[in-house]
Amino acid sequence: MVGEVATWELLDSSEVTLNSTSLQLGVTRLDCAGGVTGTVLEPMVQVEQERIVIRVDVEPLSPGAYNCQGNNAVPVTVQLNQPVGDRELVDAACLEGRAVDTAACIDNGVRWRP
């Protein structure tokens, strides 16, 4: 299921090593939602030669008006089928779409470099 746009950050980037196969993310809904990110959908992981691209969407909101006070970060664990190695970790929301020009996507969504 593809949901609504969210961005992610590593909860503690110092925990990531070349041998890591588990990542702890903090996921935040992009849209105004009254401070609540909501339910996070299953992360989608694309392993490439030079980077690992992770997309994390959130469930759509029910209709209504929401204020923009900033949404909470929801912790999510992502299991990789192979170690990070010498690849960058990249937030897919920052590669195309509405999040690209936001503060969350500074550095083209690169969240970790070896």
Steps between C-alpha positions, in 0.01 A plus 500: 500500500627844411400757756570865564845658497723476805868563553737320732815556701728254672422506872872460577731516199797402719347150530527439124808306388605331177371174652157632606197304381250676726424872493304703755305779326282787618221549244310832469195574284567783255147647498332691780336250732446672833833378635435130434690303236268201538543142385817426308473258207754227424828661385611433143873439459689515171861381522724642229876477449579842649196571717207354689181693435226471763144621450267517796140614446225556756132412493274767348324736741126505537340810344517817705697813574831454680735758646870508416665484840756242385442127516658253737772258388387137514778246566528224238752219462610410147662160444735478203564174317872582487739730689507873422858467378653807340167632370321823587160480669252719311141610573297427185258784581785741423570369151174613337165642599376755751767447768798582274503874574436469874749542784476124561668439165815704539793307351268320254366274772832336584461390862832319542830466317765237566 
